[in-house]
């Protein structure tokens, strides 16, 4: 079948998007070769292309349910995700194509830039109690009979994450949370072994993923909250690093 020139193929559209991102990020032969440091203002200019999905300075538009806010998340966590995209452990055509050509140091610079931004989180979205029944128990107690640790055991009692690599769970839309848990469950989102979130997500039922996602999205984000300097206790399940 002949594709009309007026209707570009998906691959062609992706290539154009990658080119636009490359220009926006300021990727030149010199940049890639030398990894020149940039000021915060300079990094902001290079990363303008990212604002189309993640919002200005990583403060995602609350209306865009599937694009997470990345401002203020731990730099270690953001760096791990960039590496996961680069190595194909997370799947997104544009993200993978973009980061495949960047050095680890440049990805670290991107992570540190967004980690240093002040977040603007999505407002809490209320859900009927019937849609979140049992979720709070899973979040704070887990399901020991199925070897499911509590979300709070890894993400902190306030669920705001911990340095260096654990993200907060509040201020995100339920659609995004459910999509990520589903991706971990199906193996389309992965991390370096041992992939603890894949293990946990596989032990969760589909209805539990839906309930937990809606409960988390219905919680207010504490004013001025930041990730913990470190978790007070060891992780309840082994988790790998991205390198």
C-alpha positions in Angstrom: 0.0 0.0 0.0 1.3 3.4 -0.9 1.4 5.9 2.0 0.3 9.4 0.8 3.0 12.0 1.3 0.5 14.1 3.2 0.2 11.4 5.9 3.7 10.7 7.4 4.3 7.3 8.8 4.5 6.9 12.6 8.2 6.3 12.3 8.7 9.4 10.3 6.8 11.5 12.9 8.9 9.9 15.7 12.1 10.8 13.8 10.9 14.4 13.5 10.1 14.5 17.2 13.5 13.2 18.0 15.1 15.8 15.8 13.2 18.5 17.5 14.2 17.3 20.9 17.8 17.1 19.8 17.7 20.7 18.7 16.0 21.7 21.9 18.5 19.9 24.1 21.4 21.6 22.2 22.9 18.3 21.1 25.9 19.1 18.9 29.0 17.1 18.1 30.9 19.4 20.5 28.4 18.9 23.3 28.4 15.1 23.0 32.2 14.9 22.8 33.0 17.4 25.6 30.0 17.2 27.9 30.5 20.9 28.6 28.9 21.9 31.9 26.0 24.4 31.7 24.6 26.9 34.1 21.1 26.3 35.5 19.8 28.8 33.0 21.7 27.1 30.2 20.3 23.7 31.1 16.8 25.2 31.2 17.3 26.4 27.7 18.6 23.1 26.5 15.7 21.2 28.1 12.9 23.5 26.8 11.8 20.6 24.5 11.0 18.5 27.5 8.5 21.0 28.8 6.0 19.9 26.1 5.3 16.8 28.1 6.7 17.3 31.6 5.9 21.0 31.9 8.1 24.1 32.4 11.0 23.1 34.7 9.4 19.6 35.0 6.2 20.9 36.7 3.8 18.8 34.7 0.4 20.3 33.8 -2.1 18.5 36.1 -4.4 18.0 33.1 -1.9 15.7 31.4 -2.6 12.6 33.4 0.1 10.3 31.8 3.0 12.7 32.0 4.5 12.8 35.4 5.9 15.9 37.2 9.7 15.3 37.5 10.6 18.6 39.3 12.0 17.9 42.8 12.4 14.1 42.4 15.6 12.6 43.7 18.4 13.1 41.2 19.5 9.5 41.7 16.0 8.3 40.8 15.8 10.5 37.7 19.2 9.4 36.5 18.2 5.8 36.9 15.1 6.3 34.8 17.1 8.1 32.1 19.6 5.1 32.1 16.7 2.7 31.9 15.3 4.4 28.8 18.8 4.5 27.3 19.3 0.8 27.9 15.8 -0.2 26.8 14.5 -1.2 30.2 11.7 1.4 29.9 9.9 1.6 26.6 9.0 4.9 24.8 10.2 5.4 21.3 11.1 9.1 21.6 12.7 8.8 25.0 14.7 5.8 24.0 15.9 7.3 20.7 16.7 10.6 22.5 18.8 9.3 25.3 20.6 6.6 23.3 23.0 9.3 22.0 23.7 11.0 25.3 26.5 10.3 27.7 25.9 9.2 31.2 27.4 12.4 32.5 24.9 14.5 30.5 22.0 12.4 31.8 23.3 13.0 35.3 23.3 16.8 34.6 19.7 16.6 33.4 18.7 14.6 36.5 20.4 17.1 38.8 18.7 20.1 37.0 15.2 18.7 37.5 15.9 17.5 41.0 16.8 21.1 41.9 13.4 22.5 40.7 10.5 23.3 43.0 7.7 20.8 42.3 4.1 21.8 41.5 2.1 18.6 42.1 -1.3 17.6 40.8 -4.1 18.4 43.2 -5.6 15.5 45.1 -8.5 13.9 43.2 -11.2 12.4 45.3 -12.6 8.9 44.6 -15.6 7.1 46.1 -14.6 5.1 49.2 -15.7 1.9 47.4 -13.1 2.5 44.7 -10.2 2.7 47.2 -11.3 0.1 49.8 -8.4 -1.9 51.2 -5.8 0.3 49.5 -4.7 2.1 52.7 -3.9 -1.3 54.2 -1.7 -2.3 51.3 0.0 1.1 51.3 1.0 1.0 55.0 0.9 -2.7 55.9 1.3 -4.5 52.7 0.1 -8.1 52.3 2.6 -10.3 54.3 0.7 -13.5 53.3 1.7 -12.8 49.7 5.1 -11.3 50.4 3.9 -7.8 49.3 5.7 -5.2 51.4 4.0 -1.9 52.3 4.5 1.0 49.9 5.6 3.0 52.9 8.4 0.6 53.7 10.2 1.8 50.6 8.7 5.2 49.8 8.7 6.5 53.4 5.9 6.9 55.9 4.8 10.2 54.4 5.2 8.6 50.9 7.4 11.4 49.7 10.4 9.2 48.8 13.9 9.1 50.0 17.4 9.9 48.7 19.2 8.9 46.7 16.9 6.9 44.4 13.3 6.4 45.8 10.6 8.7 44.3 7.6 10.0 46.2 4.2 8.6 45.3 2.0 11.6 46.1 1.0 14.4 43.7 0.6 12.0 40.8 -2.6 11.2 38.8 -4.1 7.8 39.3 -3.9 7.1 35.6 -0.2 7.5 35.6 0.3 5.4 38.7 -1.9 2.6 37.4 -0.1 2.7 34.0 3.3 2.4 35.6 2.3 -0.5 38.0 0.7 -2.2 35.0 3.9 -1.7 32.9 6.0 -3.2 35.7 3.6 -6.1 36.1 3.7 -6.9 32.3 7.5 -6.3 32.1 7.3 -3.4 29.7 8.9 -1.2 32.4 11.9 -2.7 34.0 14.9 -1.8 36.2 18.2 -3.5 36.8 18.1 -6.8 38.5 16.8 -7.5 41.1 13.8 -5.6 39.8 11.8 -5.2 43.0 8.9 -3.3 41.5 8.3 -5.9 38.8 8.2 -8.6 41.6 5.8 -6.6 43.7 3.5 -5.6 40.8 3.2 -9.2 39.7 1.9 -10.1 43.2 -0.7 -7.4 43.0 -4.1 -8.1 41.5 -5.4 -5.8 38.8 -8.2 -4.4 41.1 -5.5 -3.7 43.8 -3.4 -1.7 41.4 -6.5 0.3 40.5 -7.5 0.9 44.2 -4.0 1.8 45.4 -3.5 4.2 42.4 -6.8 6.0 43.2 -6.0 6.1 46.9 -2.6 7.6 46.3 -4.0 10.2 43.9 -6.6 11.2 46.5 -4.0 12.2 49.1 -3.0 15.8 49.5 0.7 16.6 49.0 2.3 17.9 52.2 3.3 21.5 51.9 7.1 21.9 51.5 7.6 18.1 51.6 10.9 16.7 50.4 12.4 13.2 50.0 13.8 11.8 53.2 17.6 12.0 53.5 17.5 8.2 53.8 15.1 5.5 54.9 15.2 4.7 58.6 15.1 1.0 57.9 16.6 -1.4 55.2 14.5 -2.1 52.2 12.2 -5.0 52.7 13.1 -6.5 49.3 16.3 -6.4 47.3 16.3 -3.7 44.6 18.9 -3.3 41.8 20.7 -0.2 40.6 20.7 1.1 37.0 24.3 1.1 36.2 
